[in-house]
Amino acid sequence: MNYPSKHIADSVAEFKKLPGIGEKTALRLVLHLLKQETAKVEQFSSVISAMRLGIKFCSICHNVSDADICSICSNTMRDQSMVCVVESLREVIAIENTGVYQGTYHVLGGLISPIDGVGPDELNINSLVKRIQFGEVREVIMALSPTMDGDTTIFYVSKKIQPYNIKVTSIARGVSFGGELEYTDELTLARSIATRLPYESYLVK
Amino acid sequence: MNYPSKHIADSVAEFKKLPGIGEKTALRLVLHLLKQETAKVEQFSSVISAMRLGIKFCSICHNVSDADICSICSNTMRDQSMVCVVESLREVIAIENTGVYQGTYHVLGGLISPIDGVGPDELNINSLVKRIQFGEVREVIMALSPTMDGDTTIFYVSKKIQPYNIKVTSIARGVSFGGELEYTDELTLARSIATRLPYESYLVK
């Protein structure tokens, strides 16, 4: 597409780099910003720039943080003996927003994926092993996607921490609450029969 | 939602202000930017900031421009006696990308809309009248949406320029090329029968 201004063309090109944003959506966003007051657009760009420059990663769990140690790792009210292993920040936010988990996290920064060329060394696995080796961790909860990459990662990580003889669990896999049995895939259904629990366990309290 | 960093929360809030972007999409965009190199994010924000600060509006047609007079109004190869009246920049870009129009534009900056409280004085109508009064305009083509607001605007503008006795036309309204007759609404169908032309007019050359 041709644009009547280089500023418009450049801005559209920048927005198009974002995931899920094509040329038409990019143009819509640019035209929206164009209608805003200069100060508001200035704020938009400065907040985003400050975010990338100012963000820190917690030196313990690798979660994003405004300080060297994140608010979860430094919170003495939380159970520091429980570590929930997640792929990324996204899962930390999702689990935190459920409000039921009182332990800490460990952000791997990805999953082991031979197809995408991601090996264990590119993930924050060694720092997890060190946390277990020198810390007071009693249980590691694997909260990874139930996919091939997720399972490969669970397998690798659990092998690595096996020597320290701590409890390794995984978040439950089964039929979604509110889901319809007839639309559930066969693997999930078959596994959810094999891993059944007393029905009281599933009652929402 | 709670976020582990104020930078993340602020950036999500900024993206959420854009049209069609909710909290989840905003977070996805922020996490994407977080994974990019600092220089790339810096470029993203500076391009957008420069766009809003550097953009000019053509003093003749109100189209966006990098100079005081846009590249269309200053192009002597284009027919300056033909003015296509459009709602916004978006339509200029759409028509320019068809590559068939060789005249100039006039960007109204909106449509007259009693419901939204937009009156004629808030639109670039007086400058259009001046262009006609003091210029060499022979034809004004109304390229506005076939809606109540569009028709109200066409009616108002045509009344305003009536004294100068120039040709006022509208882009054709009818069944879309490639559209199926059975899915066309009745009003379009009825009007397209009433405004029929010799079939040769519609053959794609």
Interface residues (C-beta under 8 A of the other chain):
Chain A: M1 N2 Y3 P4 S5 K6 H7 I8 D10 S11 A13 E14 K17 L18 P19 G20 I21 T25 L27 R28 L29 V30 L31 H32 L33 L34 Q36 T38 K40 V41 E42 Q43 F44 S45 S46 V47 I48 S49 A50 M51 R52 L53 G54 I55 K56 N63 V64 S65 D66 C70 S71 I72 S88 L89 R90 V92 I93 E96 N97
Chain B: M1 N2 Y3 P4 S5 K6 H7 I8 D10 S11 A13 E14 K17 L18 P19 G20 I21 T25 L27 R28 L29 V30 L31 H32 L33 L34 Q36 T38 K40 V41 E42 Q43 F44 S45 S46 V47 I48 S49 A50 M51 R52 L53 G54 I55 K56 N63 V64 S65 D66 C70 S71 I72 S88 L89 R90 V92 I93 E96 N97
